[in-house]
Amino acid sequence: MQKDFDRWNEIKKKTESEQSRLYTVREIWWCRLGLNVGTEQDGKGKLYLRPCIILRGFGPDACMVVPLTTSPRKHALRIPVGKIEEEEARANISQIRIIDTRRLVEKIGFLDKDIFTNLRKTTRELL
């Protein structure tokens, strides 16, 4: 599939001019992850969005997120997190990344505390 990096660059330019967002760990946000290279997880749709869980904050301008997937494929690096906006989701911990908070578009909600604790424990074991 041919990727339209030029279209993503136009959206990225607009994202650069936005203000930082306030966030809290355990929140789930629609994030502009963009169009990426190779096996890196892309955002979807016209704005290249993907739901992500905020794992850790690094001040007002950056945070660590784990993207979510609705793929039913089981894998040790995909942790089930329950239903997110009516779809079963898995945290794809192989795709953890640090993002600027200007990539945060809209808050979806909070991840259950027990599920979040399990997710953090699993990610710590990897690092």
N, C-alpha and C positions, 0 to 999 in steps of 0.2 A: 504494500500500500504506500502510495506517495504521500508524504507529509507536507502540509502547507506552512512552513516555518515563517514565511513572510506575514501571513495572517496573524500568527501567534505573536510575532514581534510588534505588530500594531497594538494588540491588546496589552502586551507587556509595557509598552510606552505609556499607555493610559494608566496602568496599575502603578507605575513609578510616581505619577503625580498625585496619587491619593494619600490620605492621611493614615497613619498607623492605627490599628484597632486595639481596643482593650479586650483582653482575653483572660481565661482562667484554665488551669489544667483540668483535664477530664471533659472539657467542652468538645463538642463535635461541630465542625464548621465546614461549609462549602468553601473550598480553597481553589484559587487559580494556580494549578500546578503546571499548566502550559503543555507545550509539545516538546517532548524530550527525545533523547537519543537511544537507539537500541531497545534494551529491555527495561529501561527506566519507565516507570508508570506515568502515563499521560493523563491530563485532565480530559474531560469529554464535553461535547456540545460546542456551541458557538463561543462560549467564554472559557473553554478548557477547564471546567470545574471538576472537582472530585471531593467527596466528603473525607475529612481527616479528623483524627483525634489529637488534641493537644496533649503531649506527654510531659513537656517541661517548658518552662519559660526562661528566657534569657533577657529580661528587661522589657521595656515597652515596645521595642522594635523587632524582636526576633523570638522565635519559639521552635521547639522540636515537635514535629508532627509525624503521625503514621497514617498513610493513606488507607482507605477502605476499598474493598472490592466485593462485588456480589457474586463473583465466580464461585460455583459450588465445589470446585476442585480442592481436594484436601491436600494439605502440605504442612509440615512442621512449622513453617514460617508464616502461616496464615491462621490467626487466632480468632475463633468465633466470638463475636461481640453482641449477637442478638439482632433484633430488627431495628433498622435505621430507615426512617421514612418508608415503612411498610415492606422493606426488603431485608432478607437475611444477609448480614454483612460479616466480613472477616477483616481483621486488621492485617495488612500485608507488611509485616515487620522487616522484610528484606528491603523495603523501600523507605525506611525512616529517613527523614531529612530535616535540616534546619531551613526555615523560611522566614522571610521578612513578613511582618504582620500586615503589610499592605496587600498581601495575597489572600488574606481572610476576607471573604465576601459576605457571608450570612451565617449566623449561628443557628444550628439545627437543634441542639439540646445538650444534655449531659449524658455521659456514659455511666452506667450503674457502677457504684463504688467497688463492689466485689470483682466485677469484670475488669475494671481499670487496674485494681491491685494485681490481679493475675497477669494482665498484659504487661505492666511495669516489671513484674518479677521475671517474666519470660524474656523481655528485652534485656534486662540486666545480665541474665545468664549468657546471652549472646556476646555481649561486649567485653 
